[in-house]
Amino acid sequence: MVVQMIQVGEETGTFGEISKRLAEFYEEEVSTITKGLSSIIEPILMIIIGAAVGLFAVSDAPADVFDDERYLIFWSLLIMRGKKIKTLVFR
């Protein structure tokens, strides 16, 4: 299609006008594709960055936090997400 338009432009003497229209058309098409890709990539990057920050936060916590009896109930509730559970703390 582009080749045919250029040939018609050369034959009719309106090559400049036709090439300008082609450039505007393809510029708009590239802009539309770029906006679509950025709207897809942005949420994916947010999830990846959030996971990385969470990983760094957990890896920075002292090991005692995960083994201490005081946190057994907290971690149990966190894992079970509010379900009614019975937690035994051994002393």
N, C-alpha and C positions, 0 to 999 in steps of 0.2 A: 504494500500500500504506500509506503514512504517513497519507494523508488518511482512508482507511478505518479505520485504527486509532484516529485521533483522534475520528472520528465514533462508533465503538463506545465509546470512553472517555467521551465526553460523554453518550451514551445510558445507560450503565450507572453513571455517577457515579464512575468510576475514572480520570478524565482525568489526575490527578497521577501515578498509578502507571504508566500507559501512556506518558506523556511522559518519565518517568524511564527506563523501559526503552528507549525510542527513543534517548534521549540517550546511554545507555551503549553501545548497539549501534553508533551512528555514531561515538562516540568511539573505540571499539576498532577500527573499520574505518579511520579516519583514522590511528590509531597504526600499524596494520599497513602501510598504504601508505607512510607516512613512513619507517618502518624499511627497507622495500624500496628506496625511492629513495635513501636515504643509503648503503645497501650497494652500490648501482650507481654513485653519483656519487663515492664516496671513492677507488676505484682510478683513475678517470679524472683526478681532481684530482692524485693523486700522480704520475701520468705527466706531466701538464702542468707541475707544479712541478719535477720532476726535469729535464725538458727545458729549462726556463728556467734552472735553476741550471747545467746543462751548457753552455748557450749563453753565459751570463755568464762562466763559467770559461774557455771557449775564447776569447771576445772580449777577455778581460783579459790573455791570454798575449801576450808580445811577438812581433812579426812575425818576428824572427830565429829563433825556435824552429822555425818551419815551413820555413825556408829553409836552415838550417844543415846541413852535410854530416853532422855527428855524429848528427843525429836522423833521417837518411834510413833507416837500418836499423830504428830503433825504429818509425817510422811505417809502414814497409813490413810489419813483423811485426804491428803492430797492425791494419792493414787486412786482411792476409791471414789473420789469426786463427790463427797457429801452423802454417800450411801450409809445407812445405819450399819455400823460394824462394831464388833467387840474386840478391843485390843488389850492384850495382856502384857503388862510390863513386868519383866523379871528383874528382881533386885538381888 
